[in-house]
C-alpha cells in the first residue's frame, strides 16, 4: 500500500468515525480510480431504514452515478472494515478492481457485527440453509431470459 492509498483508507476510517456521531453505523468507504476519489459512503442502515445501505454499497452506488455506468473496472474500494458478503458481492458486480480494508470481520464481530452465519449460509447447499429458499414456477422462469437474449440493445453486465 502506498502513501496515497493510506490517505484514502484513513479517509474511509474517518468517515466511519464521523458517521457514528451522526447516528449511523461504524463503517465508511471510498471508491477511487487512478487515485481520484469518485465517491464516499458511510453506513446508513438505521438513519435510512435500509438494510442494504452499508458504507460500501452507498459508495459504489454513488461512484456508478458519478461515472454514469455500472462498470467500475479499475476502481479501488477503500473500506474501514472487511466487506460483508453483500458488500463483497456488490463490489464483484461493479467490477471493482481491488479492495483495501482496515478492520477485519473478526474486529466487526467483536463489536456486534458478526457475518459468520451469512458466510456459512452462502456456502451451504439450498436444502441445508436456515433461510428457506424454494424454487417455484420453473416452467415460466426462462421467459425473462428469452426476452433478454432477444433484446438487440441490451447492455451486458
N, C-alpha and C positions, 0 to 999 in steps of 0.2 A: 504494500500500500504506500503510495507516495504522499507528499505533503498536502496536495490538493484534495486527494481522497480523504485524508484525515480531517480536513476542514469540512468537507461535505458530510462525513459521518458525525462529526461533532455537531453540525447543524441539525441533523436528524435527532440526536440526543437532546439538544437544546429545545427543539420543537416538542419532544415528549415531556420534558420538564415543564415547559410553559403550559402545555395542554392540561396537565394535572391541576394547575392553578385555575384554569378556565373551565373546569368541570368535566374534562374528557379523560380518557384513559392514558396510561403512561407509555405511549408509543408515538414515534414520529418517523417520517420518511421523506426522502428527497430523491427525485429522479433527475438524472443529469445525462447529457450526451456530449462527448468531446469536452468535458469539463464545464459545460454551460448548464446551469440549472434550468430544467424545463418546468418543474412543478414541485411543490412540497405538500405534505399532508400530515395531519395528526388524527388520532383516533377520535371518531365522532359517534361511536356506538350509542352511548347514553344520551348526549345532547340532541342527536338527530333521530333517536328511536329507530336506528337502522343497524341491525346486527352485522351487516356487510361493510359498514363504514370504518374498517380498520385503516390505520395510517397508510399502509402500503397501497391499498385499493384506492383510497382517496387521492393519493399522489399519482398513481397510474392513470386514473380517470382524468385528472387534471392535465397530465402530460399528453395524453392522447388528444384531448380537446385542443391543447395548445398547438400541437402539430397537425391537427386535422386528420389523424389517421389512428387506426387501432394497432398499427405495427410500430412498435418501439425498438426495433432491431438496433443494436449498438448502444442502447441506453444502459445506464447502470442504476440500480436501485440501492440506495443507502438507507438502511433501516436501523433504528435504535435497538431492535431486538430481532433475533432469528425469525423469519416469517413463518406464520402458522400455515397449515395445509391450504387454506383458502387463499391466502396471500401468495403463497408459492405457486398455486395454480394460476392466479391472476397474472403473475409475472411471466409464467410459462406461456400463457395465451397471448400476452402482449409482446412476446418475443424479446423480453428484457435480456440483454447480453451477459449480465453479471450482477450478482447480489453481494453486497458488503454489509455485514451486520455487526453490532456491538454485543449486546447481551445474548445469552443462549436460551434455548427453550427451557432448560433446567432453571435458569435465573427467573424466567417468566413464571414457571410453575411454582417456584418458592414464594412468589408474590401473589399467587392465586389465579394465574392464567395458565392452566395446565391443558395442553393439547394432546397429551398422550393417548387418550381414548379415541380421538379423531384419527390419529395416525394408525392405531390398531384397527379401527373400523374400516378405513380405506383399504387396508391390506387384507382384510378378511373376505372370504367368498360371500356372495349375496345371502346365501342361506344361513350364514353364521353371524350376520350383523345384528346389532342391538336395535338399530332403527330399521324397522321392516321396509323392504323395498320389493315391490311386486310388479311384474310386467303384466300389462293388460292390453287388449286390442292389438295384438301383433299383426292381424290382417290389415289394419289401417295404418300401421306405423310407417310403411315405405312411401306413402303418398307425399309428405312434405319433402323427402329426399329426391323423389322423382321430379317434382316441380323445380326444386333447386338445380338439379342436374340439367334441366331443360332451359333454365333462365340464361339467356345469352349475355346479359350484362351483370352477372353475379360477380361479387368481389370475394375471392377466396380468403379464408382465414383459418 
